[in-house]
């Protein structure tokens, strides 16, 4: 991304770049500037201090970071004290441009000429907005038991969704979501390693998420070091303590869109009440894949951006893998709407979403729901040490060391306060723009415009017009999800199996059933629904 079409045609033929960008002149200017820094014409003073860097971890004189001591301090103070004043200071600090531009959405602004303000009391309530939020997929193992359960409790309190990640979940947490302080994660992830995935795990979910890749490291699979696999973590993942675990880049039972459709159908049979997600990463062509997910009866498609994600990702991937969710969401919205597929599937996105401005832009580009992970961890005490993979997190968030876990000071209240204030600020923006409901603003990319005041030589060659397309639904269709997928579960053979074995299921298998039934190739999944029914007992 970010390359001019002339440069692509000459040197990177057939490469996609939807936003234009720099050419040879800008590349040469960059190279010369770096050379001049390394080999200045004047003599280097003997007392010159070397650059501290700050490429991966924040340094006062280093590269700008979205999360820095100021933004971390403000969000933690605001969420702990439940201070709207301090939270507004956090949003202002997080949204302002540092010395360099980091996110693509910093090139966008709201088109105030199209605003039609309405009274705040006409905007839908905070309580109706909160269920649209989710945490990112953060596994029990990557973070501590205390942090994982705190997130689940907080999200259940506000009717939103926490995500298990791919490490399974302790079955003692499988209690109804409406029980006060339920620790049950609403979203249960099914990743390529299938760690901790059981029928019992799946029937205790509101959502089942098929993870195809991670936005922070697309195509690289997953990995957790052996020193983070304690006996407790190993028991949940059904593995051996101390042994490194690797999830392969592909699912070895998925090699086509038909395979994904089959897995969606399998999971829906196990838990008919759950939504089935497919997690994709933002990339060129993701809209076509999302259309396939919609046709394959997926209830939710998640477009994951490059800038969020795991602190255990390889350093090269943190900086150089993936593309922004802004590109993925806009393409997905445009393709789904153009093909009459948008109203049957929820579009969710994540990747360093942390302020109401981020959420509003995501909605205007086409996202129904929004995932917030890093910000949620920071409200619980994370200070971005960048040591998630070392098991040495000194605040007890990303460690399995008992002594360090004891230092965890996060509370569900802080997380609840953060999401509540985030939703309140979103309401203020909606009132300012003239939207009464979130559904009204989904896909309204015409409310955004490309900034013309960015003083950076690389920004002048960007063209965001292909992102800022206001998709027009076909007649009878919508620009947001408003109908349910037809999974045709009423045709499942399992209904007959459950009817025949109802008494056996109820009495725990003390009676037997001997029946002969015909299974044909139209019976795509057999036994899964009955297995789910048994696991619910």
ZIFEN-V263958 format. One record per run of one state. SS is the DSSP state (helix for helix, strand for strand, loop for the rest). FROM is the first residue (numbers start at 0). LEN is the number of residues. If there is no record, write none. Layout:
# ZIFEN-V263958
ss: (SS SS)
from: (FROM FROM)
len: (LEN LEN)
This chain:
# ZIFEN-V263958
ss: (loop strand loop helix loop strand loop strand loop helix loop helix loop helix loop helix strand loop helix loop helix loop helix loop strand loop strand loop strand loop helix loop strand loop helix loop helix loop strand loop helix loop strand loop helix loop strand loop helix loop helix loop strand loop helix loop strand loop helix loop strand loop helix loop helix loop helix loop strand loop helix loop strand loop helix loop helix loop helix loop helix loop helix loop helix strand loop helix strand loop helix loop helix loop helix loop)
from: (0 2 3 4 11 19 20 21 22 23 38 68 81 83 95 103 107 110 111 114 119 122 125 130 132 137 139 140 142 143 144 157 160 163 164 167 170 173 186 190 198 203 206 211 214 217 221 224 225 228 230 237 244 247 256 270 274 281 285 295 299 304 314 320 324 338 341 344 345 350 355 365 368 371 373 379 387 390 401 405 411 433 437 441 444 447 450 458 461 462 488 491 493 506 527 535)
len: (2 1 1 7 8 1 1 1 1 15 30 13 2 12 8 4 3 1 3 5 3 3 5 2 5 2 1 2 1 1 13 3 3 1 3 3 3 13 4 8 5 3 5 3 3 4 3 1 3 2 7 7 3 9 14 4 7 4 10 4 5 10 6 4 14 3 3 1 5 5 10 3 3 2 6 8 3 11 4 6 22 4 4 3 3 3 8 3 1 26 3 2 13 21 8 2)
